[in-house]
Amino acid sequence: MTLVSFDSTQLTSQCGNGFYVDVKIESRPTLRKELEKYLYKALIDYEVCGQTPDSLYTKESFSKTILYVYDNEYFLNNSAYDDKSRWRESYVNLLKNCKSDSVLYKLTDSLLYRNIADGLIALWDKDITKLELLDSYAQKNNNNYYKLTLLAIIYHNNGLENKKNNVLQNLISFNRKETKELIELMNKEKKVDYFTYMETIFGGM
């Protein structure tokens, strides 16, 4: 059974249309509609839905909905876009728009357990030492160049020099020009913003 679904044929300019949250995730109709509006806001059009009630973020059904989207290929197979990669790339907005730090930290740890780093992007300007699973995520990905570059910047921005240097040792072994550019960037900037990081590693992609 699909507990959170999307039907592009029902997608209109009205916020929430196209998204459906099953009663097994949230039995209360008002909250269910707010969850559907949140999905629309994060994944389709941020400007349309208006303000999300702060109380929504701390509801158990909020976290269940977000994790369900990440855990199911359903959404990639029912994309709102012809280019399905755009659908997956928009998932991080589900986290960026969450206004409860405590919930965001828990979601980030849950995703790190799944080997997904989107929460680190949502926490870009926040204290990542509150994460319980970041170190184990780093250990699992010590041979993944792109994940290592993200970790290096995250550690750098949080002033965790020893952890950053350990990551850099792995990065240097890849012998790539982007590593030199990344090190120069970190030597120049005390904190590196996300878009500068992306431009350095991916050429602005």
Disulfide bonds with the S-S distance in Angstrom:
Cys15-Cys49 2.06
